[in-house]
Amino acid sequence: MTKKYLGMLTLALLLTVSGCTPSLDDKSEVIQNTEEAETKTVIIPSLQLDETYYRTLLPYEESASKGLVLSNLSTKYDMKEVENGLLRISQNMFAPDKYLFQEGQYLDTSTLKDWLARSNQEEPGLNPSDEGLTGEEKAKKAPVYISHIVEQNYLEKVDNTVSLSGISIGLALNSTYYYTKEDFGATYEEKLTQSQIEENGKRIAEEVVTRLRQMDGLADIPIVVGLFQQNSRNAVVPGTYFAYSTAPAGKNVSDWKLVDEEYVLFPTAESKGRYRDLDEIFRNFKHEVEIYFPNYTSIIGTGYFKDKVLQKWTITIPIQFYGSAEVTGFTQYLAGLVKKYFDSSMNIEVKVNSLDGAEALLIKKPGDEEAYVHIYSQ
């Protein structure tokens, strides 16, 4: 297994060589990154977009297990949320104004494949053995509980040195187990109960932290572990994290904190039953679009809720017309509807797409009376 260790990072002189040196502003910091025997120059950007974004070291280093998320998670929505949700959880422990972000460098592809296997396939496998079981028996007695592990590293700069100060781990847990009764046969599904997901998620979390503690340099590093419940394969909204715990230096996870987050699709029977007022607002907005431009395909809205309170509403409008003037007119009309239906306390993002790609974007942040509008074709 390939391991990467972040050593001491010391302030270095930058020799200016034409064509070989990155362009820096006056506030950028140049530091010498020592990784085992290798020495290279890295940069800490001076600009932080806002208090929710982490700064990253440059040049950017991808995860040691890059690419596995594409094969391990069922939907593109979960692929994005398993990482973004972990970033939000990590802010509870690692403040963005104090820590730097780096993609995971300790769990490489080979290690993760072994850990995500069944125990009878690979000795370190975290999923139960299916030896001697048929497809349906696997679903009842030994479903695959965990399908992916996300690692994020958090670094801290003190004086002229930077060192690893924390790790976050996201465990992507299945909510549905898919199986066949015979080779190349029909696919069936078995829903996992919430108690199954929680019990096995916490068990796996303890084992993962135990293994991380045995890796060089990680014995005394704080580790945050989040439990992510994936959505089903045909879902059009992502799953969410439902619990997290922090393992202090030298210890394992113990006290679990609940995470009340969810994504709700509008307009649906669920949105009408649970968030009636918001559902009515969305349906009225949708109706006015239908009256003015009847040749669009559909409008869907995804609401992100935290503690049952709407945090952001992302609305996607696919269109079937392509003329520049028509797109401009439609976007102007949408800007008026956004102002009319969504009050200044709401965080709204409207995306207008065609077969050619993105056509327009409207963003209204809390406190704004009108939306910021960008038309891509102009």
MOQUI-V535580 format. One record per pair of residues at least 6 apart in sequence whose ideal C-beta (glycine too) atoms are under 6 Angstrom apart, sorted by the first residue. I is the first residue (numbers start at 1). GAP is how many residues later the second one is. D is the distance in whole Angstrom. If there is no record, write none. Layout:
# MOQUI-V535580
<<I | GAP | D> <I | GAP | D>>
This chain:
# MOQUI-V535580
<<1 | 107 | 6> <1 | 109 | 6> <1 | 110 | 5> <2 | 106 | 5> <4 | 101 | 4> <5 | 212 | 5> <6 | 158 | 5> <7 | 27 | 4> <8 | 153 | 5> <9 | 22 | 5> <9 | 24 | 5> <9 | 152 | 5> <9 | 153 | 4> <10 | 22 | 5> <10 | 150 | 6> <11 | 20 | 6> <11 | 149 | 4> <12 | 20 | 4> <14 | 16 | 5> <27 | 19 | 3> <28 | 15 | 6> <28 | 18 | 5> <29 | 15 | 4> <30 | 13 | 6> <31 | 11 | 6> <33 | 7 | 5> <33 | 9 | 4> <42 | 15 | 5> <43 | 15 | 4> <45 | 10 | 5> <48 | 7 | 5> <54 | 42 | 5> <54 | 47 | 3> <55 | 45 | 5> <56 | 45 | 5> <57 | 45 | 6> <62 | 41 | 6> <63 | 40 | 4> <63 | 41 | 5> <64 | 41 | 5> <64 | 44 | 4> <65 | 42 | 6> <65 | 43 | 6> <65 | 44 | 5> <65 | 47 | 5> <68 | 44 | 6> <69 | 10 | 5> <72 | 75 | 5> <72 | 76 | 4> <73 | 6 | 5> <73 | 75 | 6> <74 | 159 | 5> <77 | 161 | 4> <78 | 152 | 5> <78 | 160 | 5> <78 | 161 | 6> <81 | 157 | 4> <82 | 68 | 6> <82 | 88 | 5> <82 | 90 | 5> <82 | 146 | 5> <83 | 67 | 6> <85 | 156 | 5> <86 | 64 | 6> <86 | 66 | 6> <86 | 82 | 5> <86 | 84 | 4> <86 | 140 | 5> <89 | 137 | 5> <89 | 155 | 5> <90 | 78 | 4> <90 | 134 | 6> <93 | 131 | 5> <93 | 153 | 6> <94 | 60 | 4> <94 | 72 | 5> <99 | 55 | 4> <99 | 57 | 6> <100 | 55 | 4> <102 | 51 | 4> <104 | 47 | 3> <104 | 48 | 6> <104 | 49 | 6> <105 | 48 | 6> <107 | 44 | 5> <112 | 37 | 6> <114 | 8 | 5> <114 | 10 | 5> <115 | 9 | 5> <115 | 11 | 5> <117 | 8 | 4> <118 | 7 | 5> <118 | 9 | 5> <118 | 11 | 6> <118 | 12 | 6> <119 | 6 | 4> <119 | 10 | 5> <120 | 9 | 4> <120 | 11 | 5> <126 | 20 | 6> <126 | 78 | 5> <127 | 17 | 5> <127 | 18 | 6> <128 | 14 | 4> <130 | 8 | 5> <130 | 12 | 5> <135 | 44 | 4> <135 | 45 | 5> <135 | 46 | 5> <136 | 45 | 6> <138 | 41 | 6> <139 | 38 | 5> <139 | 40 | 5> <139 | 51 | 4> <143 | 34 | 4> <145 | 28 | 6> <145 | 55 | 4> <146 | 25 | 6> <146 | 27 | 6> <146 | 58 | 5> <147 | 25 | 5> <147 | 27 | 6> <148 | 24 | 4> <150 | 20 | 4> <151 | 18 | 6> <152 | 16 | 4> <153 | 14 | 6> <154 | 11 | 6> <154 | 12 | 4> <155 | 7 | 5> <155 | 9 | 6> <156 | 9 | 4> <166 | 56 | 5> <167 | 54 | 6> <167 | 56 | 5> <168 | 56 | 4> <169 | 56 | 5> <170 | 56 | 5> <170 | 58 | 5> <171 | 30 | 6> <171 | 33 | 6> <171 | 56 | 6> <172 | 56 | 5> <172 | 58 | 6> <173 | 24 | 5> <173 | 28 | 5> <173 | 56 | 6> <174 | 56 | 6> <175 | 17 | 6> <175 | 54 | 5> <175 | 55 | 6> <176 | 13 | 5> <176 | 15 | 6> <176 | 56 | 5> <177 | 13 | 5> <178 | 9 | 6> <178 | 11 | 5> <179 | 9 | 6> <180 | 7 | 6> <197 | 32 | 6> <201 | 26 | 4> <205 | 20 | 5> <205 | 48 | 5> <206 | 46 | 6> <209 | 14 | 6> <209 | 38 | 5> <209 | 43 | 5> <209 | 44 | 6> <212 | 6 | 5> <213 | 6 | 5> <220 | 29 | 4> <220 | 30 | 5> <222 | 26 | 6> <222 | 27 | 6> <223 | 24 | 4> <224 | 22 | 5> <225 | 20 | 6> <225 | 28 | 5> <226 | 15 | 5> <226 | 18 | 4> <227 | 15 | 6> <227 | 16 | 5> <228 | 13 | 5> <229 | 10 | 5> <229 | 13 | 5> <230 | 9 | 4> <231 | 8 | 4> <237 | 26 | 4> <237 | 28 | 5> <237 | 65 | 6> <238 | 25 | 6> <240 | 21 | 4> <240 | 22 | 6> <241 | 18 | 5> <242 | 17 | 6> <243 | 13 | 5> <243 | 15 | 6> <243 | 16 | 6> <244 | 13 | 6> <245 | 8 | 4> <245 | 11 | 5> <247 | 6 | 5> <260 | 47 | 5> <261 | 45 | 5> <262 | 43 | 5> <263 | 39 | 6> <263 | 41 | 6> <264 | 7 | 5> <264 | 39 | 5> <266 | 16 | 4> <266 | 35 | 4> <267 | 12 | 6> <267 | 15 | 5> <267 | 16 | 5> <271 | 8 | 4> <272 | 7 | 4> <281 | 60 | 5> <282 | 19 | 5> <285 | 52 | 6> <285 | 56 | 5> <286 | 13 | 5> <288 | 49 | 6> <292 | 41 | 6> <293 | 37 | 6> <295 | 25 | 6> <296 | 23 | 5> <297 | 21 | 5> <299 | 18 | 5> <300 | 16 | 6> <301 | 12 | 6> <301 | 14 | 5> <302 | 12 | 5> <303 | 7 | 5> <303 | 10 | 5> <304 | 7 | 5> <304 | 8 | 5> <312 | 35 | 4> <313 | 35 | 5> <314 | 35 | 5> <315 | 35 | 5> <316 | 35 | 5> <317 | 35 | 5> <318 | 35 | 5> <319 | 35 | 5> <322 | 32 | 6> <324 | 53 | 5> <327 | 32 | 5> <331 | 29 | 4> <331 | 44 | 6> <334 | 28 | 6> <335 | 36 | 5> <335 | 38 | 5> <338 | 24 | 6> <338 | 26 | 6> <338 | 33 | 5> <339 | 31 | 5> <342 | 6 | 5> <344 | 23 | 6> <344 | 25 | 6> <345 | 21 | 6> <347 | 19 | 5> <348 | 16 | 4> <349 | 14 | 5> <350 | 12 | 4> <351 | 10 | 6> <352 | 7 | 5> <352 | 8 | 4> <358 | 18 | 5> <359 | 17 | 6> <360 | 15 | 5> <361 | 13 | 5> <362 | 9 | 4> <362 | 11 | 5> <363 | 9 | 5> <364 | 7 | 4>>
